[in-house]
């Protein structure tokens, strides 16, 4: 009995030692229990592979750090818009949705309808890192809850930029200095086309201006033209003032001025059918001397070819407005969103909180090769954005930091996002150029439709 008692005591002491040793084992702080959740991301496919690789690198780093699983799908702009709308209607959206045109078209509407998750808890800790424009862009109204809040997460911005072929302009013998006054600026490209045509370049056009209903670029660029002419369709409170006679006449005049470039043969004939990337393609094929583009995708796509990037192509700022004042650049803020019906909103916020840390966001934006620009002031300090030897990024950086900018009007009234979605201005151009309507008739149709849209909100 004594031996049996001693054996029991020894077993108890041994088990106590094992438990104590086990509890004192150092814990591995980098090991996170694997999650049974898979974060799904639908992301707008980039204009070139490097942009997609940049976000994939951020994802890979986050996966390694957190031991979470991620499935990312890259979709084209048009396919993403359709897929996101359908998935939302079916109640099975992705956890994170990022469209490169979402802030123009659907995000203000989704916020109004109460379909988006509030990002205030993500933004508040880093609020001081953002500029005011970025914060204003996501401060949207939720009509279901009757409040304004942050229904997107600002990550970067885009502006509109003018690119031209420096070597072709040299051949046109007009002098290398581009006029800064409004009328002289637009006449310059027409004169250049005439001179080059006389030299036998029969396929060159002076102005690569989108005039199509198939691309959002048409609407975005025309909005910049309206801004240059100080035509504010909405007042500061977001109320429609388009029905006032002076505004109507201004729109008639601007539509006539813009479409006359096409009628007079200074715009490529297929511009009435361009999709969003077609003005890029037309310009890069050297069929137009200049083009306006809502991102820096054109020069960024040529960075590997130093001869083209540094010697043949140039980026310039907009000319002075018709009244002689300095131009105001329209900007839009890119913003991923989370739906209220997303499966893993908490996990989605954790990833996006990681993405917007300056060291991660800065690397991602630079990875997009200058197509988009920072919205955190400290990120502008990176020499990448201020290298004066770069004839493109440095010019665009100056445009967005030293000059005045403003958001598109859909940021203050979600009804205007539907104007962009329906491409009202592209339709007006088509009615003039294809259907033969007068600028007055096309303007009245546009005003009527815009008024109907606003009446529904």
Order of alpha helices (4+ residues) and beta strands (2+ residues): alpha-beta-alpha-beta-alpha-beta-alpha-alpha-alpha-alpha-beta-beta-beta-beta-alpha-alpha-beta-alpha-alpha-alpha-beta-alpha-beta-beta-alpha-alpha-alpha-beta-alpha-alpha-alpha
